[in-house]
Amino acid sequence: MPIMLESSTVFEEVCNAVRVDESGRVDLGSDYSGQSFRVLRSESGELLLTPVIAIPEREMWLYRNPEALATLRQGLEEAHAGLTVGNVDFSQYADLEIEED
């Protein structure tokens, strides 16, 4: 599937020439060690590497749910600002029966 890129993007040369080894690998140097990339190829054969972060599928629901993500971010901001209630004892609820629907 073709992907259109912004024409205003500016690239900085990282290395002048790299050689692909027998296994199809390219060494970008230790600055990129352990990173994952999406690879795009243009019609002229140019390759574009875009750094990506993999999200476990079981956690993807959060990023697809704007309301839940906003609530999480708000909670993190409040925790960072010290607006949390600490040392709450929930042991009184330990023996309660949980009704499942």
trRosetta pair geometry for C-beta under 8 A, 3 or more apart (Angstrom, degrees):
i j d omega theta_ij theta_ji phi_ij phi_ji
3 40 6.1 -89 55 -125 128 135
5 9 6.4 -56 159 9 110 139
5 40 7.7 144 -56 108 125 163
5 48 7.3 171 -79 -80 156 179
6 9 5.0 109 83 -33 97 97
13 16 6.8 35 172 -82 129 54
14 28 6.8 -1 133 -161 143 94
14 29 7.7 -150 162 20 110 128
15 18 5.6 72 96 -51 134 99
15 28 7.3 -165 3 -145 129 56
15 29 7.1 154 -51 -26 131 121
18 26 5.1 74 130 -162 135 100
18 27 6.4 -163 -153 58 119 65
18 28 7.2 -28 -96 -88 161 52
19 26 7.8 177 86 -122 27 74
20 24 6.0 -12 -178 -144 114 36
20 25 6.8 146 -156 67 66 31
20 26 5.5 -43 -98 -74 70 84
21 24 7.3 -51 70 19 66 16
21 25 5.0 -10 39 57 108 88
21 26 7.8 -176 2 -76 79 35
21 27 7.8 59 -26 -24 114 96
28 31 7.3 -91 127 63 94 85
28 32 4.2 -8 96 43 127 145
28 49 7.9 -96 -86 66 149 171
29 32 6.2 84 69 18 69 94
29 33 7.9 -88 120 -40 44 84
30 33 4.9 -11 -154 -28 55 122
32 35 5.0 -81 -171 31 71 126
35 51 5.7 -51 -180 -128 126 101
36 51 7.2 97 77 -158 55 59
36 52 5.2 -66 105 70 100 85
36 53 7.1 130 53 -99 115 27
36 54 6.1 32 45 -28 168 100
37 49 4.2 -13 -173 -167 145 96
37 50 6.1 133 -160 61 78 38
37 51 5.9 -49 -100 -94 74 39
37 52 6.3 129 -129 12 20 90
38 49 7.4 147 70 -157 46 47
38 50 4.6 -18 55 60 97 100
38 52 5.1 81 -28 -35 93 132
39 47 6.0 -21 -165 -164 96 105
39 48 7.3 147 -157 74 46 50
39 49 5.9 -15 -100 -100 71 68
39 50 8.0 -167 -73 21 27 74
40 47 7.0 146 77 -158 49 51
40 48 4.4 -13 59 56 101 102
40 50 7.1 38 -5 -8 107 111
41 45 6.6 -22 -170 -142 101 32
41 46 7.1 157 -153 78 53 42
41 47 5.6 -22 -97 -98 73 69
41 48 7.8 -167 -73 18 28 75
42 45 6.7 -36 70 32 79 21
42 46 4.4 15 27 50 119 93
42 47 7.9 -132 7 -65 78 26
42 48 7.4 75 -35 -16 94 106
55 59 5.6 -117 174 84 95 107
55 60 5.5 120 113 -84 119 77
55 63 6.6 14 157 -6 172 144
56 59 4.8 73 69 13 90 105
56 60 7.3 -135 98 -32 46 81
57 60 5.4 -33 -152 -3 39 122
58 61 7.7 -33 173 1 37 103
59 62 5.8 -29 177 15 69 116
59 63 7.7 57 133 -8 77 99
60 63 5.8 -60 -161 41 52 106
60 64 6.2 41 146 -15 78 111
61 64 5.7 -68 -149 45 34 107
61 65 6.0 18 158 -11 71 117
61 68 7.7 5 130 67 86 157
62 65 6.1 -69 -143 43 26 101
62 68 5.6 -115 -137 112 66 121
62 69 5.7 114 165 -79 78 83
62 72 6.8 21 -163 -15 122 155
63 69 6.3 73 -108 -82 37 135
65 68 4.0 30 110 23 121 115
65 69 6.2 152 87 -18 66 88
66 69 5.7 -58 -142 41 30 112
66 70 6.1 33 159 -22 66 106
67 70 5.8 -53 -147 35 28 111
67 71 6.5 29 153 -18 62 106
68 71 5.6 -54 -150 36 32 113
68 72 6.4 34 152 -20 65 104
69 72 5.7 -52 -148 35 32 112
69 73 6.3 31 154 -17 65 106
70 73 5.8 -55 -146 39 31 110
70 74 6.3 34 154 -22 65 106
71 74 5.7 -53 -147 35 30 112
71 75 6.4 31 154 -18 63 106
72 75 5.7 -57 -152 37 30 112
72 76 6.4 29 152 -18 65 106
73 76 5.6 -53 -147 36 33 111
73 77 6.3 35 154 -19 65 105
74 77 5.7 -54 -149 37 31 112
74 78 6.3 30 153 -18 65 107
75 78 5.7 -54 -145 38 31 111
75 79 6.2 32 155 -20 65 106
76 79 5.7 -52 -145 36 31 112
76 80 6.3 34 154 -20 64 106
77 80 5.7 -54 -148 36 30 113
77 81 6.3 21 155 -12 64 110
78 81 5.8 -61 -145 43 30 106
78 83 4.1 -83 -169 71 84 115
78 84 6.5 119 129 -63 94 73
79 82 7.7 46 180 -70 30 20
79 83 7.3 -88 -66 55 24 70
79 84 5.1 36 -112 -51 68 126
85 88 5.8 49 125 -48 107 119
89 92 7.1 79 122 -10 93 92
90 93 5.3 -42 176 33 82 113
90 94 7.4 116 125 -52 76 77
91 94 5.3 -15 -162 -23 53 121
93 96 5.1 -34 -167 0 68 125
